[in-house]
Amino acid sequence: MPPNNTQPTQFPPKPMSSMPPRPTMPPMAGNTPPKMPTIQMNSGGEHYKFIKPLVSILVAVIVLGGAYYVFKNSKSSPKPASFSNEKVTVEKSKGLPDGFPTFIPVEVGALTDSSKLFYADRGVTLYSLTLKTSQQPEDLYNAYSNAIKTAKFNITKLDRSSSQTLIEASLNTSSILITILPQKVGAIVQIAYSEKK
């Protein structure tokens, strides 16, 4: 008989529980998501601590440079020719300035500011008055608008609202601007009158 090359069967056979575990295949690279690189917070934090002051310094330099440029240009920019070397005489007074037109009603006791400016090169006189009065804005509007019409001035602009009343008028080379600002009690009145002779 030919020789039997098969290994003899173990007797009795080992129970299944004592068999070694079956080797498991390692997961394939294509089935597992790639690992995200970890960020070292300590080294990154130090990096940003170094960058932040540099950014602040750069912003400060840009702002200061822009401010200097604007300041330099504003000083070197030419002024309008009509105001260069012009002679202006200013007179301040406690009452009505000399020469103020009599047709404009003014409560002298309510004056808080009064001035007269004379522009010699143009021959223009500008009167400026400020009053703080207890009269009501509606009464003031009626008084000033009637006075302007009686003096034959033409009202060129009229703007009335709850916050202010503005009246502009002109006649030949003279002009009037009256602003009435309502207050809790009474009103503040600003009068500007200019004339050229």
CORRAKA-V70481 format. One record per run of one state. SS is the DSSP state (~ for helix, > for strand, _ for the rest). FROM is the first residue (numbers start at 1). TO is the last residue. If there is no record, write none. Layout:
SS&FROM&TO, SS&FROM&TO
//
This chain:
_&1&15, ~&16&18, _&19&28, ~&29&31, _&32&40, ~&41&76, _&77&87, >&88&92, _&93&107, ~&108&110, >&111&119, _&120&123, >&124&133, _&134&136, ~&137&150, _&151&153, >&154&160, _&161&164, >&165&171, _&172&173, >&174&182, _&183&186, >&187&196, _&197&197
//
